[in-house]
């Protein structure tokens, strides 16, 4: 399931001419794209997470630093 998601994601991004050339980082920690996808899905999807300002919850679920004040952005 994770591998299929990543293949689909990379293809989608390439098709829209914004390929993922390197895995994004938050601070100095590499983001696991599958885990962030599942965390956002669990909270109700992107629109809900953004509308309800739940990005800090996503960050916390990914094991982010509890003292980070910029985690919501």
N, C-alpha and C positions, 0 to 999 in steps of 0.2 A: 504493500500500500504506500509506504513512504517513498520507495524508489519510483513507483508510477507517478506519484505526485510531483516529485522533483523533475522527472523527464518532461511531464506535461508543463510544469512551470517554466523550465528553461526554453521549451519550444514556444510557448505563448509569448515570452519576453522577446525571443529572437524574431518571431513573426511580426511583432509590433515595432521592430527596429530599436529596441532598448534591451539588448542582451545583458544577462548577468555575467559580467566579466570576472568578478571576484565576490566571494561571500561577504556580505555586509558585517560590520562589527558595531557593537554598542560598547563604548568605552574601549577597552582592550580585549574584549571577549567576542569571539566569533558567534554570530547568531545562527542557530539551527533553524533553518527555514521551515522544516516539517513541524517542529515543536511550536514555533510561533503561529503557524497556520492552525494547528490543533487547539492552541490556547485561545485564539481569536474565535474559532468556530464554536468552542465550548461556551464562550461568553455571548454568542448570538450573531457573529459575523461582523465584518468591518464597519458597516454603517452604524450598528448598535454600539460597538466598542468606541467608535469615534464620537457619536452623538452623546453618549453617556460618560464620556471621558474616562474610559476604563483602561487606557494604555498602561497606566501604572500597575494595574492588576496583572496585565499580560507580562509586563517586565518582571514583576515579583514571581509569577509562576515559572518564568524561565530561569529563575535563580539569580536575579539581579541583586545588586548591592542595595540593602535597605536604606542606606544613608544617601543615596543619589537623589538630588533634588530636581534633576532634569530628566528623569526617567519618563515622565508623561509626554515629553516632546520627542 
